[in-house]
C-alpha cells in the first residue's frame, strides 16, 4: 500500500516530510504495532498488568523521560506513534496490534508448556 508521505506529497504538499523516517518495508501491517503488542502481552504475563516503568533511553538526545503505567500503555503509544509520525494508516496499526496480541498469546502459551 502507498505510504501517507507519498499521498501527501502528491495531493496536498509536495514539500511535506514525515516526523519519522519512512522505513524501507511495507506499510501494512505496522511492525512497531506488532512487535510492541506482542512484547506487552509476554511481559504482562511475567510481571503483571500494572508494572509501571520509566523510559530514559532518549534523554541523551534531548527528549524527556517517558513514564508508563503498564507494558500495554507503552505498546499503545508505540503503535499510535506510527500514525503521528506519518508512516502508517490506522488499519495497518489496528491490525498490527491485533496480530501482536495473537503472537504474544502464542508465545505465552508455549512458554507455559515448556
N, C-alpha and C positions, 0 to 999 in steps of 0.2 A: 504494500500500500504506500502511496505517496506520503511523505512526511509533511507536517504542518509548515515547516520552513519553506518548502517548495511552493505550496499553495499561497502562502502569504506573499512571498516574493513575486509570484506570477500575477496575482489578482489584487493585492492590496498595497504592498510597499516593497519595491524591488531592493531597497537598502536595509530592510529589517533583518536582524540576526537573532537567533535564539539566545537565551541566557546561558544555556548549556551547550557544549559542543555536540553536534549531531553525530551519534555513533555510526560506525560502518557495518550495521547489521539491520535486519528488517524492523519495520515499525511495529508489526504485530507478532507476537504479544510483547509487552514491556518486560524486558529482562529484569529490571530492578524490582518490578512488582512481583514477579515470580519468585525471585531469589529471596527478597525481603520477607515475603509472606511465608515461604517455606521455612526460613530460619526462625521466624517468630513462632510458628507452631511448634517446632522442635525445642527451641529454648524455653518456651512457656511450659512444655511438658516436663522439662527438667527443673526449672526454677519457680514456676507458678505464675499465676495471672497478674500479679501486682508487683513484679520485680522492677522497681524504679532504678534508673541509672542516668548518669551524665555522660555525654559525648563531648570530649575535649579535643578530638583529633584535628579540627580545623582552626584552633586557636593560633598556631604559628602562621596561618595565612590571613589573619586579621578578622576572622569570624568568631562570634561568641560561642560559649559553651551552650550546648543544647541539652535540655532535661526531658526525660521521657518517663511516663508513669508505668509503661509496660513495653514488652517487645512488640506487641501488636500496635501500640501507639507509634513506635518508631517506624515500623514497617508501613503503616498507613501514610506517614509523612514522606517516606522514601517513594512510595508509589505515586502519590499525587504530585510530587516534585517533577515527575516526567511531563505532566501536562503544563505546569507553570514554567518549566524550562523550555517548552516549545518543541519537544521531540516526540511526543506520543499523543494520540487521541484517547478519549475516555474508554472506548471499547477495548483498546489494547491494554489499558491499565486495569479495568474491571475484570476482564477475562484472565489477565496475568495474575491478579490477586487470587482468583478462583483456582487457577492452575497451581499456584504456590501453596495454597491451603491443602489441596489434594495431595500434592507431593510431600509436604510436611507431615501430613497424617500417615502417608505410606511409610515414611522414614521412621516415625514414632512406632508404628505397628511392627515394623521389622526389628527395631531396637528392643522392643518388649519381648519378642520371640527369641532373641539371641541371648 
